[in-house]
Amino acid sequence: MFQLGKTIVSEDIIEKEFVCNLSACKGTCCVQGEAGAPLDEEEVKILKEIYPKVKPFLRKEGIEAIEEQGTSITSDFGELETPLVNHAECAYVTFDDKGTALCGIEEAYNKNIIDWKKPISCHLYPVRVKDYSEFAAVNYHKWDICDDACSLGKELQVPVYKFLKEALIRRFGENWYMELEKVAQK
């Protein structure tokens, strides 16, 4: 672990390699698990605002889940997250003709319908950020469903922090990322 501004960063972000391999995993991270994507309060507001524009990109089951549960939910543990369809996939998930899970929010973004890509927790995965009062912990989350992404990252020699450059800059800023690169070079 090392400190970077008001963050405590796991060295795994520099040392581990990762490149999403959707053709192998089929987007399983958006389908498996016990909870929706973590959200912050600002993202809850954004989801409410953009939902009418995102709705045409969603599946019937996702729309039903959102209209029943809301554009976001609060878990039993008090955490804000995206709603799920039947305790399984994220309500914002769509599937392509090969059965790969995709993000309806990101699809609307890619078509310039909205200007918000997706929740930062999704954009940052496999990095998880836990905010505390004085700092944020930035950790690599190892999940066996991402073994293909780890293999591809190793093959292509792409460390986690480089794969997630855009998301890390989005979350922490350009200066923070430049400092992270300096640490990685050492």
C-alpha positions as a printed NumPy array, in Angstrom:
array([[  0.   ,   0.   ,   0.   ],
       [  1.121,   3.537,  -0.67 ],
       [ -0.422,   6.953,  -0.163],
       [ -1.277,   9.202,  -3.072],
       [ -2.902,  12.434,  -1.964],
       [ -5.941,  11.466,   0.09 ],
       [ -5.936,   7.886,  -1.163],
       [ -4.339,   4.699,   0.097],
       [ -3.6  ,   2.587,  -2.973],
       [ -2.982,  -1.145,  -3.205],
       [  0.196,  -2.067,  -5.075],
       [ -1.866,  -4.705,  -6.906],
       [ -3.146,  -1.892,  -9.135],
       [  0.367,  -1.489, -10.477],
       [  1.547,  -5.108, -10.237],
       [ -1.486,  -7.076, -11.51 ],
       [ -2.422,  -7.22 , -15.178],
       [ -5.956,  -6.989, -16.533],
       [ -7.842,  -6.399, -19.791],
       [-11.573,  -7.16 , -19.929],
       [-12.212, -10.095, -22.212],
       [-15.939,  -9.89 , -22.967],
       [-15.745, -12.571, -25.634],
       [-14.627, -15.033, -22.937],
       [-16.553, -13.94 , -19.823],
       [-19.707, -12.625, -21.553],
       [-19.972,  -9.751, -19.034],
       [-20.622, -12.077, -16.117],
       [-19.651,  -9.392, -13.566],
       [-22.905,  -7.569, -14.434],
       [-24.941, -10.748, -13.952],
       [-23.42 , -12.607, -11.006],
       [-23.065, -11.412,  -7.451],
       [-25.347, -10.602,  -4.592],
       [-25.869,  -6.898,  -5.155],
       [-26.207,  -4.241,  -7.8  ],
       [-23.452,  -1.85 ,  -8.753],
       [-22.411,   0.449,  -5.901],
       [-23.547,   4.053,  -6.353],
       [-22.89 ,   7.36 ,  -4.655],
       [-25.577,   9.958,  -3.891],
       [-24.768,  12.05 ,  -6.964],
       [-25.125,   8.982,  -9.201],
       [-28.548,   8.248,  -7.693],
       [-29.662,  11.718,  -8.846],
       [-28.107,  11.193, -12.282],
       [-29.87 ,   7.837, -12.766],
       [-33.254,   9.416, -11.947],
       [-32.573,  12.222, -14.402],
       [-31.342,  10.083, -17.324],
       [-33.689,   7.115, -16.912],
       [-36.229,   8.343, -19.537],
       [-33.408,   8.578, -22.092],
       [-31.861,   5.228, -21.108],
       [-35.164,   3.323, -20.93 ],
       [-35.381,   2.671, -24.722],
       [-32.043,   0.831, -24.508],
       [-33.17 ,  -1.534, -21.734],
       [-34.828,  -4.941, -21.755],
       [-38.425,  -5.378, -20.653],
       [-37.267,  -7.196, -17.491],
       [-34.897,  -4.367, -16.599],
       [-37.571,  -1.726, -17.111],
       [-39.993,  -3.699, -14.927],
       [-37.376,  -4.027, -12.156],
       [-36.554,  -0.315, -12.276],
       [-40.178,   0.768, -12.331],
       [-40.936,  -1.522,  -9.386],
       [-37.792,  -0.843,  -7.301],
       [-36.669,   2.585,  -8.541],
       [-33.672,   3.724, -10.583],
       [-31.529,   2.875,  -7.541],
       [-32.065,   1.058,  -4.262],
       [-30.701,   1.093,  -0.726],
       [-29.518,  -2.348,   0.355],
       [-30.222,  -3.944,   3.739],
       [-26.757,  -2.659,   4.716],
       [-27.624,   0.938,   3.82 ],
       [-25.565,   0.906,   0.605],
       [-26.808,   2.642,  -2.551],
       [-26.782,   0.393,  -5.618],
       [-28.454,  -0.382,  -8.927],
       [-31.561,  -2.582,  -8.776],
       [-31.436,  -6.219,  -9.901],
       [-33.706,  -8.33 , -12.069],
       [-34.901, -11.284,  -9.932],
       [-31.88 , -11.038,  -7.586],
       [-29.577, -11.69 , -10.571],
       [-28.323,  -9.254, -13.226],
       [-28.256,  -5.488, -12.96 ],
       [-31.496,  -3.955, -14.226],
       [-29.495,  -1.825, -16.667],
       [-28.   ,  -4.897, -18.384],
       [-28.818,  -5.732, -21.973],
       [-27.653,  -8.792, -23.901],
       [-26.285,  -8.911, -27.416],
       [-27.092, -11.703, -29.879],
       [-24.196, -13.783, -28.488],
       [-25.541, -13.565, -24.926],
       [-22.918, -11.074, -23.756],
       [-24.084,  -8.717, -21.008],
       [-23.742,  -5.066, -21.961],
       [-24.735,  -1.835, -20.219],
       [-27.827,  -0.013, -21.449],
       [-26.551,   3.196, -19.85 ],
       [-23.258,   2.92 , -21.718],
       [-25.109,   2.172, -24.959],
       [-27.101,   5.412, -24.585],
       [-23.809,   7.223, -23.837],
       [-22.089,   5.709, -26.898],
       [-24.99 ,   6.934, -29.071],
       [-24.62 ,  10.472, -27.611],
       [-28.067,  10.333, -26.022],
       [-26.623,  11.061, -22.551],
       [-23.265,  12.432, -21.396],
       [-22.722,  10.084, -18.423],
       [-20.971,   6.804, -19.252],
       [-22.085,   4.573, -16.365],
       [-21.667,   4.314, -12.584],
       [-18.049,   4.895, -11.609],
       [-17.956,   1.563,  -9.734],
       [-18.656,  -0.21 , -13.051],
       [-16.188,   1.925, -14.99 ],
       [-13.456,   1.261, -12.396],
       [-13.919,  -2.494, -12.113],
       [-11.807,  -4.496, -11.036],
       [-10.789,  -1.607,  -8.786],
       [-13.   ,  -0.928,  -5.805],
       [-12.902,   2.361,  -3.903],
       [-14.037,   2.652,  -0.302],
       [-14.444,   6.211,   0.946],
       [-13.622,   6.966,   4.57 ],
       [-13.813,  10.337,   6.315],
       [-10.131,  11.202,   5.818],
       [ -9.133,   9.13 ,   2.773],
       [-10.264,   6.673,   0.107],
       [ -8.937,   3.112,  -0.118],
       [ -8.225,   2.044,  -3.71 ],
       [ -8.02 ,  -1.745,  -4.02 ],
       [ -7.87 ,  -4.394,  -6.709],
       [-10.754,  -6.864,  -6.439],
       [ -9.841, -10.406,  -7.513],
       [-12.84 , -12.405,  -8.725],
       [-12.452, -15.775, -10.431],
       [-14.929, -14.843, -13.156],
       [-12.262, -12.39 , -14.36 ],
       [ -9.533, -15.015, -14.803],
       [ -9.749, -14.564, -18.587],
       [ -9.232, -10.809, -18.161],
       [ -6.165, -11.474, -16.006],
       [ -4.792, -13.877, -18.627],
       [ -5.398, -11.389, -21.441],
       [ -3.833,  -8.589, -19.394],
       [ -0.766, -10.743, -18.785],
       [ -0.547, -11.704, -22.46 ],
       [ -0.8  ,  -8.048, -23.525],
       [  1.3  ,  -6.847, -20.556],
       [ -1.262,  -4.255, -19.461],
       [ -1.297,  -3.4  , -15.745],
       [ -4.646,  -2.688, -14.084],
       [ -3.925,   1.03 , -13.714],
       [ -3.218,   1.414, -17.45 ],
       [ -6.331,  -0.53 , -18.435],
       [ -8.367,   1.743, -16.157],
       [ -6.693,   5.038, -17.057],
       [ -9.887,   6.762, -18.234],
       [-11.894,   5.584, -15.206],
       [ -9.156,   6.452, -12.697],
       [ -8.847,   9.948, -14.171],
       [-12.629,  10.294, -14.078],
       [-12.657,   9.384, -10.372],
       [ -9.448,  10.989,  -9.069],
       [ -8.313,  13.48 , -11.715],
       [ -5.459,  13.829, -14.18 ],
       [ -2.88 ,  14.957, -11.584],
       [ -3.605,  11.964,  -9.351],
       [ -3.179,   9.616, -12.304],
       [  0.121,  11.248, -13.318],
       [  1.376,  10.721,  -9.744],
       [  0.248,   7.079,  -9.921],
       [  2.255,   6.651, -13.14 ],
       [  5.337,   8.075, -11.4  ],
       [  4.956,   5.571,  -8.56 ],
       [  4.512,   2.745, -11.081],
       [  7.699,   3.728, -12.937],
       [  9.704,   3.408,  -9.711]])
